[in-house]
Amino acid sequence: MREGNVSEGIRKIEWARSRMEIIRRVGDRIKKDGGLSGVKVGMALHVEAKTAVLALILQDAGAIVRLASCNPMSTDDDVSAALMEEYGVDVYARKGESVDEYYANLNRVLDIRPNIIIDDGGDLAYLVHTKRKEIIQGLIGGCEETTTGVLRLRAMEKDGVLKIPVIDVNDASMKRMFDNRYGTGQSTIDGIISATNLLMAGKCAVVAGYGWCGRGIAMRLRGMGARVVVTEVDEVKAMEALLDGFAVMPMHDAIKNADIVVTATGCRDVVREEHLMVAKDGCILCNAGHFNVEVSVEDLEKISVRKRKVREYVEEYVTKDGRKLYLIAEGRLLNLVVGQGHPVEIMDMSFSIQALCADYLMAHREIPPGVHPVPSEIDRHVAKLALESRNVKIDRLTSEQLKYLSDWKAGT
């Protein structure tokens, strides 16, 4: 499935690898332990340079790796080609896959009958529990990277259909606090600017959702000089956004003055017909969530009389009343379709957790089916390595302090 430039892919991978010290050290530990030797690992992740480093770390530790994309539009074809031609990794992915090709490639990953799955969005887990149930017998467990995937897995668990243990990597402190917030914040801005070449300063930007991803996007947009409005359905998060200094209002009101709308909720139809009908002329619509359901493309098509491509990743929709609305990346996650994904140093932490959790699953086969948190020792180990990689030292509690904190009578 080679379509990219191998030499360019190698350069991208080596650039990322040179700045991913944490996962290199994690890989050395896993290789020494030998827990992944001969283990078949099926991965559905965004196929780009940082993912390539994770795949190569696991391969170097003795795992048999097969990789597909978790999104039809997020593959870097140069990286995919390099992984296959230079490094010998089985990759089934290309940018611009059809829906049929996308699921065919996921099934090719499952054809190796993996012992571990590393998922982003939950599609591998979904296939294993619906159309590829024969895989379950040899499956030790899985890891899930995203909010969207964890929501799907928890729904499966609630319905009693989840048959394997899955580690919720998304909610590890060293993932959600940095990947979801700083990673999504920076990569989303990167995607918007790459797609539009427009100034953020002075624009009214609406951020839908104030979870960790929404926080990061709102923070970065404000840092670029935008006037940020947050929309929410959760009272606590809405209050947090308000006290963080953002305007808070319903989408129906916010979109009337919005120059840019960014969705980051994990839910569907966040921007739908009733909102599109009152959207400001020239409004730019984009999505940083995993699936292309947050901005209703169906409704956008419904209210429009024509559309045309005005930039590589930007489509202009002309509504029946003459307004022009612009959709980036077909409503798919723009930070990977248009941009380069999260910064290297961010994914160094997230993918270190993935690698350690895969190793943990193989060493703890007694874990029952269900969604499980990342063990605290893994979270703290990655934090320790992250500080060491930046040459940062911190204080330690003295014996007297430890005694004080454990003595319930100490305050008397």
C-alpha positions in Angstrom: 0.0 0.0 0.0 3.0 2.3 -0.7 2.1 5.8 -2.0 4.6 8.1 -0.3 8.2 9.1 -0.5 10.3 6.7 1.5 13.3 9.0 2.0 11.0 11.8 3.2 9.2 9.3 5.5 12.5 8.2 7.0 13.5 11.8 7.7 10.2 12.5 9.5 10.5 9.4 11.6 14.1 10.0 12.6 13.3 13.6 13.5 10.6 12.5 15.8 12.7 9.6 17.2 15.6 12.0 18.0 13.2 14.0 20.3 11.4 11.1 22.0 13.8 10.2 24.8 11.1 8.9 27.1 9.8 6.2 24.8 13.4 5.2 23.9 14.1 4.5 27.6 10.7 2.8 28.0 11.6 0.6 24.9 14.9 -0.4 26.4 13.2 -1.5 29.6 10.5 -3.5 27.7 13.1 -5.1 25.5 15.2 -6.1 28.5 12.2 -7.6 30.3 11.3 -9.6 27.1 7.5 -9.4 27.9 6.6 -8.5 24.3 8.9 -10.9 22.5 6.8 -12.8 19.9 3.6 -10.9 21.0 1.3 -9.9 18.1 0.2 -6.3 18.4 -2.5 -4.9 16.2 -2.7 -1.1 16.1 -5.2 1.4 14.8 -3.7 4.8 15.2 -3.0 7.9 13.2 -0.2 6.8 10.9 2.3 9.5 11.2 5.9 10.0 12.5 5.3 9.7 16.2 3.1 6.6 15.7 5.9 5.1 13.6 8.3 5.5 16.6 5.9 3.6 18.8 5.6 0.8 16.3 9.4 0.6 15.9 9.9 0.6 19.7 7.5 -2.3 20.0 9.0 -4.1 17.1 12.5 -3.7 18.6 11.2 -5.2 21.8 10.3 -8.3 19.8 6.6 -7.7 19.0 5.1 -8.5 15.7 3.4 -5.2 14.7 0.6 -4.6 12.2 -0.7 -1.1 11.8 -3.8 0.6 10.2 -5.1 4.1 10.4 -7.8 5.0 12.9 -9.1 7.7 10.5 -9.5 7.6 6.7 -7.8 11.0 6.3 -5.0 11.1 8.9 -2.3 8.9 7.3 1.1 10.5 6.3 1.8 8.5 3.2 5.6 9.2 3.4 5.7 7.7 6.9 3.6 4.7 5.8 5.9 4.0 2.9 9.0 4.3 5.1 7.6 1.9 7.7 7.0 -0.7 5.1 10.1 -0.3 2.9 12.8 0.7 5.3 11.7 -0.8 8.7 9.7 -3.8 7.7 6.4 -3.0 9.5 3.1 -4.2 8.0 1.1 -1.1 7.4 -2.4 -0.9 5.8 -3.2 2.8 5.5 -3.3 5.7 3.0 -4.5 9.2 3.2 -8.0 9.5 1.6 -9.2 6.0 2.1 -12.8 5.2 1.3 -15.0 3.9 4.1 -14.8 0.4 2.6 -11.0 0.6 2.4 -10.8 1.9 5.9 -12.6 -1.1 7.4 -10.8 -3.5 5.1 -7.5 -2.3 6.5 -8.7 -2.6 10.1 -9.7 -6.2 9.3 -6.2 -6.8 7.8 -4.8 -5.8 11.2 -7.1 -8.3 12.9 -6.1 -11.0 10.4 -2.8 -11.6 12.4 -5.1 -12.5 15.4 -3.4 -10.1 17.7 -2.7 -10.7 21.4 -2.8 -7.0 22.1 -4.7 -4.2 20.4 -3.8 -0.5 20.6 -6.8 1.5 19.6 -7.7 5.1 18.9 -11.4 5.6 18.7 -12.5 2.1 19.5 -13.0 0.7 16.0 -10.7 -2.3 16.5 -12.5 -3.2 19.7 -15.9 -2.7 18.0 -14.9 -5.1 15.1 -13.5 -7.7 17.6 -16.8 -7.7 19.4 -19.1 -7.7 16.4 -17.8 -9.0 13.1 -14.5 -10.6 14.2 -15.5 -12.5 17.4 -13.1 -15.3 16.6 -10.2 -12.9 17.6 -11.4 -12.7 21.2 -10.0 -16.2 22.1 -6.4 -15.2 21.7 -6.7 -11.6 22.7 -5.1 -10.7 26.1 -6.4 -7.1 26.1 -6.2 -3.7 24.6 -5.3 0.0 25.2 -7.5 2.9 24.2 -6.1 6.3 23.4 -9.1 8.7 23.1 -12.1 10.1 24.9 -14.3 8.9 22.1 -13.0 5.4 22.3 -13.3 5.2 26.1 -16.9 6.4 25.9 -17.7 3.6 23.4 -15.9 1.0 25.6 -17.7 2.1 28.8 -21.0 1.7 26.9 -20.0 -1.8 25.8 -19.0 -2.6 29.4 -22.4 -1.3 30.7 -24.2 -3.4 28.2 -22.2 -6.5 29.3 -20.7 -7.1 25.9 -17.0 -6.1 26.6 -15.1 -9.4 26.7 -11.5 -8.2 27.2 -9.7 -6.0 29.6 -8.9 -2.6 28.1 -6.7 0.0 29.7 -8.1 3.5 29.6 -4.9 5.3 28.5 -6.9 8.5 27.7 -7.6 9.2 31.4 -4.0 8.7 32.7 -2.8 12.0 34.2 0.2 12.0 32.0 -2.0 11.7 28.9 -5.1 13.8 29.4 -3.4 16.7 31.2 -0.8 17.2 28.4 -1.9 15.3 25.3 -5.6 16.4 25.4 -4.9 19.9 26.6 -1.5 21.1 25.3 -1.3 18.7 22.4 -4.8 19.3 21.0 -4.5 23.0 21.7 -1.4 23.5 19.7 -2.2 21.0 16.9 -5.7 22.4 16.4 -4.4 26.0 15.9 -1.7 24.5 13.6 -4.5 22.9 11.5 -6.7 26.0 11.3 -3.8 28.2 10.3 -2.4 25.7 7.8 -5.8 25.3 6.2 -6.8 28.9 6.0 -3.7 31.1 6.3 -5.9 33.6 8.3 -5.1 35.7 11.4 -6.5 34.5 14.7 -6.1 37.8 16.6 -9.3 39.7 16.9 -11.5 37.0 15.6 -14.5 35.6 17.6 -13.8 31.9 18.1 -16.3 29.5 19.6 -15.1 26.3 21.2 -17.7 23.6 21.7 -16.9 21.6 24.8 -14.7 22.4 27.8 -13.2 19.1 28.6 -9.4 18.7 28.5 -9.3 19.2 24.8 -11.6 22.2 24.7 -9.6 23.8 27.5 -6.5 23.5 25.5 -8.0 24.9 22.3 -9.6 27.8 24.1 -6.4 28.6 25.9 -4.4 28.6 22.7 -6.9 30.6 20.8 -6.9 33.2 23.5 -3.1 33.2 23.4 -3.3 34.0 19.6 -5.5 37.0 20.4 -8.9 35.6 19.6 -12.0 36.5 21.6 -13.1 33.1 22.8 -16.7 31.9 23.6 -17.3 28.4 25.1 -20.4 26.3 24.7 -21.2 23.5 27.1 -23.9 21.1 28.3 -22.3 20.4 31.6 -22.9 23.0 34.4 -19.6 22.4 36.2 -17.5 22.7 33.1 -19.5 25.8 32.0 -18.8 27.4 35.4 -15.1 26.5 35.1 -14.9 28.1 31.6 -16.6 31.2 33.0 -14.1 31.5 35.9 -11.3 30.9 33.5 -12.3 34.1 31.8 -14.3 32.9 28.8 -17.7 34.0 27.7 -20.2 31.1 28.0 -23.5 30.8 26.0 -25.5 28.3 23.9 -24.3 27.5 20.4 -27.4 29.1 18.9 -26.3 32.5 20.3 -22.6 32.0 20.0 -22.5 31.1 16.3 -24.3 34.3 15.3 -21.0 36.3 15.8 -18.5 33.5 15.3 -15.7 33.8 12.8 -14.5 30.3 13.7 -16.2 27.4 15.4 -14.2 24.5 16.7 -15.9 21.4 18.1 -14.2 19.1 20.7 -16.9 17.2 22.5 -16.9 13.5 21.3 -20.7 13.9 20.6 -22.6 14.2 17.4 -24.6 17.1 15.8 -23.0 19.8 18.0 -23.4 22.2 15.1 -26.6 21.3 13.3 -29.2 22.9 11.1 -30.7 25.2 13.7 -27.2 26.6 14.3 -26.2 26.7 10.7 -29.3 28.7 9.8 -28.1 31.6 12.0 -24.3 31.3 11.5 -22.4 34.4 10.6 -21.6 34.9 6.9 -18.0 33.7 6.4 -18.0 31.5 9.5 -15.3 28.8 9.4 -16.4 25.4 10.8 -13.9 22.8 12.0 -13.7 19.8 14.3 -11.0 18.5 16.7 -13.0 15.5 17.8 -12.3 11.9 16.7 -15.2 11.3 14.3 -16.7 13.6 11.6 -20.1 13.8 13.3 -19.7 16.9 15.5 -20.4 19.4 12.6 -23.4 17.9 10.8 -22.2 17.8 7.2 -25.6 16.4 6.2 -27.4 19.5 7.5 -24.8 21.8 5.9 -25.5 20.1 2.5 -29.2 20.4 3.2 -29.2 24.2 3.7 -26.8 24.9 0.8 -27.4 25.5 -2.9 -23.8 24.9 -4.0 -20.3 24.2 -2.7 -16.8 24.4 -4.1 -13.3 23.7 -2.9 -11.5 27.0 -2.2 -8.3 25.7 -0.6 -6.8 22.3 -0.3 -8.7 21.4 2.8 -11.5 24.1 2.8 -14.9 23.8 1.1 -17.2 26.8 0.7 -20.9 26.2 1.1 -23.3 28.8 -0.2 -26.6 28.8 1.7 -30.1 29.4 0.2 -30.0 33.0 1.7 -26.6 33.7 0.2 -24.3 33.3 3.2 -21.0 31.5 2.8 -19.9 28.9 5.4 -16.6 27.2 5.2 -15.9 23.6 6.4 -12.3 22.4 7.1 -11.2 18.9 6.4 -14.7 17.6 5.6 -15.5 17.9 9.3 -12.8 15.4 10.3 -10.2 16.0 13.0 -8.3 18.9 11.4 -5.2 18.7 13.5 -4.2 15.5 11.7 -6.0 15.8 8.4 -4.5 19.3 7.8 -1.8 19.7 10.5 0.9 17.4 11.7 -0.8 16.0 14.8 0.3 16.7 18.3 3.8 17.9 19.0 6.5 15.3 19.2 7.2 15.8 23.0 3.6 15.3 23.8 3.3 12.0 22.0 6.5 10.9 23.6 4.6 10.8 26.9 1.4 9.4 25.6 3.0 6.6 23.5 5.3 5.7 26.4 2.1 5.0 28.4 0.8 2.9 25.5 3.9 0.8 25.3 4.1 0.3 29.1 0.4 -0.7 29.3 0.8 -3.2 26.5 3.7 -4.8 28.4 1.6 -4.6 31.6 -1.3 -6.5 30.0 1.0 -9.3 29.0 2.4 -9.6 32.5 -1.0 -9.5 34.2 -3.2 -11.9 32.3 -5.5 -12.3 35.3 -7.1 -8.8 34.7 -10.8 -9.3 34.1 -12.8 -7.9 31.2 -13.7 -4.3 31.5 -12.3 -0.8 31.3 -9.4 -0.3 33.7 -7.3 2.7 34.7 -3.6 3.0 33.9 -1.7 1.7 36.9 -0.5 4.7 39.0 3.1 3.3 38.9 3.1 3.6 35.1 1.7 7.1 35.2 4.3 8.2 37.8 7.2 6.4 35.9 6.4 8.4 32.8 6.2 11.6 34.7 9.6 10.8 36.3 11.1 10.1 32.9 9.6 13.3 31.4 11.2 15.4 34.1 14.5 13.7 33.7 14.4 14.2 30.0 14.1 18.0 30.6 16.8 17.9 33.4 14.3 19.0 36.0 14.7 18.0 39.6 12.0 18.3 42.3 11.9 18.1 46.1 11.3 14.9 48.1 9.4 14.6 51.4 11.6 14.1 54.5 11.0 11.3 56.9 9.4 13.8 59.3 7.1 15.1 56.6 6.0 11.6 55.7 5.3 10.8 59.3 3.3 14.1 59.7 1.2 13.3 56.7 0.4 9.9 57.9 -0.4 10.8 61.5 -4.0 11.8 62.0 -3.1 13.3 65.4 -0.3 15.5 64.0 -2.3 18.6 63.8 -3.1 18.7 67.6 
